[in-house]
Amino acid sequence: MKANHQSRPIISRCFLCSLFLSLFLFFLVSVQYHRQPETLLAFTSTISTITTKTNTTSPDIRIRPGYATYDAYIQRQLNKTLNPKLRKIWTTRDWNRKINVFSNFFSELKGKGFISNSTKALCVGARVGQEVEALRRIGVTDSVGIDLVPYPPLVIRGDFHKQPFGDQVFDFEFSNVFDHALYPEKFVGEIERTLKPGGVCVLHVALSRRADKFSANDLYNIKGLTSLFRSSELVHTRKVDGFGLDTEVVFRKKKRS
Ligand SMILES: C[S@@+](CC[C@H](N)C(=O)[O-])C[C@H]1O[C@@H](n2cnc3c(N)ncnc32)[C@H](O)[C@@H]1O
């Protein structure tokens, strides 16, 4: 009986110790979880080094979970872009069909005065470059694209989170891959950095339906985009039918930020 009385305080001490340890471990895990977006940025991809510490906090844009590292994100994008069968289709059967659709979009933008034949244009996430070819065909000859995989001469290699250009180079940037940005703030920040003052950015985005399984974020409201364009004004929006994307959004970079 006596021995039993003495063991009780030992048992309670053990219980308190394990409770304290569990709480401490729980605290460590939650701190790590909340820091994850920043720690992800410490990873480098073979294509580019992302050094920013920015991350999206807008309720109108949600980053999809499941990308443990930046390399994992890049690898997932490359899995589709490098697929030989798909590349064959994009550059043969789909080639002209897509160029024609892009040409109509760009002709309309030309009609509204957002581009002209003297515009220096960049297409962000251009894959095999049909959008670049479309711009060239309607007379915007100084056009180029960037993508993780180059497709010369239309598309050069570049990560849109860290564009391979200096500041204020382009008059016009087009992209239909905003949903592929793991860091939407960086995606937009790079567009604003490389656009000249007064330059125009046109994005095709999906608002009413979710984009494809290779997307890294989901946009729920245009406000999510406008809050990212810190040095630009929203000048135009309209509904479009663009390869699963339903909204065209046009921003103009302010002459003075
Ligand atoms: C849906 S496809 C769109 C291709 C093209 N704009 C079109 O409409 O034909 C998305 C493209 O974004 C590219 N991409 C994804 N993440 C990227 C990144 N971080 N930097 C540059 N390109 C990226 C992919 O390689 C892929 O070619």
The ligand as an ORCA input file, in Angstrom:
! r2SCAN-3c Opt
* xyz 0 1
  C      -1.522     26.177    -69.952
  S       0.090     26.280    -70.627
  C      -0.169     27.707    -71.616
  C       0.724     27.763    -72.792
  C       0.482     28.921    -73.782
  N       0.329     30.215    -73.144
  C      -0.665     28.640    -74.705
  O      -1.779     29.147    -74.497
  O      -0.454     27.884    -75.651
  C       1.070     26.855    -69.267
  C       2.528     27.127    -69.615
  O       3.127     27.807    -68.513
  C       4.454     27.352    -68.409
  N       4.945     27.622    -67.051
  C       4.539     27.070    -65.889
  N       5.240     27.566    -64.856
  C       6.117     28.454    -65.376
  C       7.106     29.297    -64.825
  N       7.340     29.303    -63.519
  N       7.796     30.106    -65.646
  C       7.568     30.102    -66.993
  N       6.645     29.313    -67.582
  C       5.929     28.505    -66.784
  C       4.373     25.880    -68.719
  O       5.622     25.362    -69.083
  C       3.351     25.878    -69.860
  O       3.990     25.967    -71.104
*
